[in-house]
Amino acid sequence: MDTEYLKSFEMCWGTLGTVRRFSNFHPERDAIEVQAALERKDALTLVRILTNRNNAQRQVIAQTFEEITQKDMAAGVKKALAGELETLLLELLMPPVGYEAHRLQQAMAGLGTDEETLLEILCTRSRKQLQEISAAYQHLYKKDLEKELRGETSGDFAKLVVALLNKENVAGVVQRDIEYLSVSLNGKKADAGPWIDILTSRDTNHLDKVLMGLELESGQTVEQAVEKKFTGDLRLGLKVLVQCIQNPYDYLAKRLTTMKTPIVQGIMVSHCEVDLLSIRAAYLKLTGTSLYTALQKQFKGDHLQALLAICRSED
């Protein structure tokens, strides 16, 4: 394990998480218990420990495990478990930025590109976080993330994802930005330039005012305007970006309603120490059902128990 790499990415991305630091933490005891659980293929013990420690503590357990056993803990999980539970616990063992880099790599791997996962990460992370994720991507895959994104996308959509990766914070005038966006919608085909430039280079408070002003001026929601005037991947990209500017928790809750395993695990692992409580509240408001209950209807067995432990409680 590259401890210097881990130290360089120590961070706290939020305080509305469901998984917190375990107060009575004894890494040696945890490592020995994990070793015994791996030998017995005791999934419940692995779930209990790994979902009740925050990521920094999991890294210490993995390092202590390696010192005690001279073996890699992730490799032990792969050998002892299988299927969705194995994948989930391996994801929990990744450092946060490494996990986001992994999700981006997976979204671009193989035939076709998972554009919405790319957008989810690029639209909901800050410039600083994306810089850290880019550095982790370079470290893990020996490839430049921006070049990879350019290679997987094209046209205005490529310009959008690269602009999102390199978010800027440029001062703007609200009324002027409203006018630029409004003018760009005139004519048969909208001009993507102002949308990409403005929506990726202003702070959220500024953009909230711009989007509200545009809606008042046009008499329609921004999402409706984007739906009518843009096509293809760019339309998807702008719709996701607009939703994330207006309310990222609503957007992530909407993603969770698919109940597709990669999406559910991706969001829950990424946000469990950051703002999963806010996403849970948005999910309840959107669907009328708590995320905790929805998970029980969709998943089962030890995999379900792990997801419920990350989710933490009923709303």
ZIBEL-V777654 format. One record per helix or strand of 3 or more residues. SS is the DSSP state (2 for helix, 1 for strand). FROM is the first residue (numbers start at 1). TO is the last residue. Records with the same first field share a line. If there is no record, write none. Layout:
BEGIN
SS = FROM-TO + FROM-TO
END
This chain:
BEGIN
2 = 3-8 + 27-40 + 43-50 + 55-69 + 73-80 + 83-93 + 96-108 + 115-124 + 127-141 + 145-152 + 155-165 + 174-184 + 192-199 + 204-218 + 222-229 + 232-256 + 261-271 + 276-287 + 291-298 + 301-311
END
